[in-house]
């Protein structure tokens, strides 16, 4: 596989991972009582709502990057300590879930 083919294959995977990761943070916040992300249009599966251009380029070329963080207001949580913890862990758990799905698909294909 040539370099350009690898980047073409990598791009949709990065967009999906960023989107699901940030959506998971926003969805967890909503379930804990904070609708800030929803009110600001960030509870979305649209990659453009979450993409930071520099972070996406770094992820594409250096395999390390970032997205725009989903806004939350911990004062809206029913239980601030528990809500903050759940919202924080939601993104990394979504990454683990995507890795598991990718590994299963890799094994099948």
N, C-alpha and C positions, 0 to 999 in steps of 0.2 A: 504494500500500500504506500502510495507516495504521500509526501507531506501535505499537499493540498487536499487530498482525499480524506486524510485523517482529520483535518480542520473542519471539513464539510460535515463529517460524521459527528464530530465533537460538539458543534454548535447547537443542534436541537437538544442534545442531552444536557448541555449546560443550561439552556433556556428552561427546560422542564425542571431541572433540579432547583434552580433559583426560584422559580415560580412556586413550586410545591413547598419548598422550605419556608418561604415568606408567608404563603397562604396558611400554612400550619400554625405559624406564630399568631397571625390575625384571627384565625378560627378559634384557637385556644383562648385568646383574649376575649373574644365574643362570648364563648361558653362560660367564662369566668365572670362575666358581667360588664366587660368594657367594649363598647361599640365604636371606639375611636377609629379603628382601621376601616370599618364598614362605612362610617360617615365620611371618611376622606377618600373613599373609592379604592382603598388598598386591599380590601378583602375580595380579591379578584384572581382569576386564573389567567389573566392577560399578562404575558411576560413583560410587556412595556411598562406596566404599572410598578414593577419591582426592579427593573434593570438600572444599574448604575453603569454608565458607558465605560468608564475607566476600569471599574471592577470586573466588568464582563470581558474586556480585552485582556486584562491580566489573567483571568481564569482560562481564557482561550489559549493564550500563549505561554503562560508560566504555571498553569495548573493550580493556581491559588488566586482567589479574588473575593469579591463581595458584591452584595446587592444593596439597594436602598432598604434600610431597616423599616419594618412596619411600626407605625406609631402606636403606642399604648399609653394608657393612663392608669397606673396601678391603684390610684385612689378610687377608681370605679369598680375594682374587684370586690366581690363579696367578702373574700378573705385575702387580704393583700399579700401576705407571705406565701400562701399556697398558690395563689393566682400567678404571682411573679415566677415561682418555680415551674409551674406547669407550662406557662407561656415560653419560658426560656428553653425548656427541654423539648418542646413540640417540634421545632425546626430540625435539630439533630436526629430526633426519632424518625422524622419523615425521610431524612437522608439514609438512615439504616434500612427503612422500609423499601426505598427505591433501590438500594444496593441488593437487597434480598430478591426483589422482583427481577432486577438485571441478571443476577446470578442464576436464577431459575430459568430465565429465557435463554441465557448463554448455554446452559446445560441442555436445554431442549433443542436448540438450533445447532 
